[in-house]
Amino acid sequence: MVPENNKPEVCTWFDHPQNIKRLKIGFYIVLALLVLPDFFMHKHTLFSSIEGWPGFYAVFGFISCVAIILISKLLGFALKKKEDYYDC
Amino acid sequence: MIANLHPSLLFFAGALLLWLLPLLGRRILILLVPAAAFAIITQLEPGTYYGYQLFGFDLNLLRVDKLSKAFGYVFTINAFACFLFAQHLKTRYEHTAALAYIGAALGAVFASDLISLYLFWEVMAVTSTFLVLARQTERAYGAAFRYVMVHIFGGLCLLAGIVLQINATGSVAFEGFSLHGLPTYLILLGFLVNAAAPPFSAWLSDAYPEATVTGGIIMTAYTTKTAVYTLIRGFAGWEILMVVGCVMAIYGIIYAILENDMRRILAYSIINQVGFMICGIGIGTAMAISGAVAHAFAHIIYKALLWMSAGSVLYMTGKSKCTDLGGLYKTMPLTLIFGTVVALAISSFPFLSGYTTKPMIIEAGVHEGFFWVWLILEIASAGVFLHAGIKFPYFVFFAKDNGLRPGEPPKHMLLAMAFLSFICIFLGVYPQPLYDILPYAVDFHAYTFGHTLNQFQLLMFSALAFFMLLPLLKRTETISVDTDWFYRKGGRLFVAGCDKFFNGLNNWGAALFFDKIPGLLAKFFADPGANLQKHCVHLLADAVGGETDMKAQEAAIEHRSRFGAYPVGVGVLLAVLCLSVMSFIFFM
């Protein structure tokens, strides 16, 4: 649908391995910085004192996502069908 | 009078006027209608208007209060953005369906009684079907057919419930239902079908991804959110809705993770998000209801934007499967930016609109001490980031480069996306205008240091989980079986089963009554005397021990029968004599 004379500019920043590496390092630093304040502050808890532990929400988020991915993967064996499943 | 003009009226009038105007006029009209409707809604004074009589009941088409106004605002703002996005469409057909559909949704929101609500409800179902049909593919026709059938089912449940409710209470008013019984359960079922609650949710993920580029965007906002509105109005505080909401929140995530089609991922994400709202309705406190309304408001905006970014990709590449896409950041950077803003907004990333609305629902649950609700909604919050926040942008714009170099979509699409992105950021940074229009005043502060930090931790470590388990999330060219299996495959199996059973019975009966039995009878009556004798001889032979030569006997019987050579004997002579004597005596 794009006319021939209107070739879009191509940006390839994410194709360079060293850029990906930089992103990764930045990401890990952010993760560490996010958990760091937990060691120095008192947290308000809702249901249990476990929530006040340093990095509780980090661990919670990580475990939840791992569980969701694994459960989805398992269910996928039963639920995933070929794309023409309903056509034939 | 202009102050109390019914907003739906503008949309219906616009839908008709569209057929009289040239292209430029149509382009202006579709922007003017939602803008004017928004302006009118801001001026509406609380109360009920547009009374009329039907079936002997006093009905009102326009009920204005904070709840209906809040939905009115977001419906019209979203309509404006959607029509801005759809400026390139030259046909009248789609715009007409869209205008009538949005008008009906507004009508349902402002209706003050069950009968008016039902009428608009059905108009919505029919008009939205045309947005799927407009795609004009074989798959779209099938999906549209299933879509309208499911909605007719839901509509009939609603109608049955309304009739029973009117019969039981004598009132057509649409207020909070307190009576637990068949009438209200049927009404609830009707609403839940439109809210896409499992197991009646498959119509959404079936039909929306098959709709046109712009039709899909428009449909995401109205059907499910009108249902959310009606649930708030009628069923606030019904605890069963907490369960329904939690199931929806998790269900949507799991299916979204399994899916390959980007618009189907986003369709399941709607079910997930509506789950949060329905959970809030089930909690039912002032804060939860306000949270549900606020979340519906924010959700309509960012969901439309998500569908716009997916729609732009589909419009420019003609592809919507993650396995066909990838690497689009190279030529669609602006679409990527809007797509990322909105992906973060739906994940309730701090400083974006999801963060100032969704936690309100969770906090309302915490206030009431519902541990399970808190737990499931927090897990679901992490899961949202997983499927909508990272998976969608990652597989569409990054991941494996499939060599597509489409370029940015047309300017009006970019403008519409920029407009909605602005609202997402605005409501995230300064949510007070939104809080002011909620049905109940809220005392909610999203931006405490601890709360914001927790949210960042939750989301960023979810991202870590995503990238660590990326090999498990590899896209496959598959679809996932949902409850629509029961009417797509199950329906066919039922027909095949009936075919086998009843046609089998028919064939067996035909063989028995038209071939076997007549054949036997024909064989017997061809020579009844001989056959009878043979049978008797066989019986006798069996009884006495079978030493007689059966073959010779049968040959003799057949010979006698064929030539009529029966030994008559003395018995017959005596009988003849006896008869002669009797006749002689008789005539004497």
Interface residues (C-beta under 8 A of the other chain):
Chain A: M1 V2 N6 K7 P8 E9 V10 C11 T12 F14 D15 F27 V30 L31 L34 V35 P37 D38 M41 K43 H44 L46 F47 G55 F56 Y57 A58 V59 F60 G61 F62 S64 C65 V66 A67 I68 I69 L70 I71 S72 K73 L75 G76 A78 L79 K80 K81 K82 E83 Y85 Y86
Chain B: I253 I254 I257 L258 Y315 M316 G318 Y329 K330 T331 M332 P333 V366 F371 W374 E378 I379 A382 G383 F385 L386 F398 D401 R405 P406 G407 E408 G450 L453 N454 Q455 F456 Q457 L458 L459 M460 F461 S462 A463 L464 A465 F466 L469 L472 L473 T476 E477 T478 I479 S480 V481 D482 R488 K489
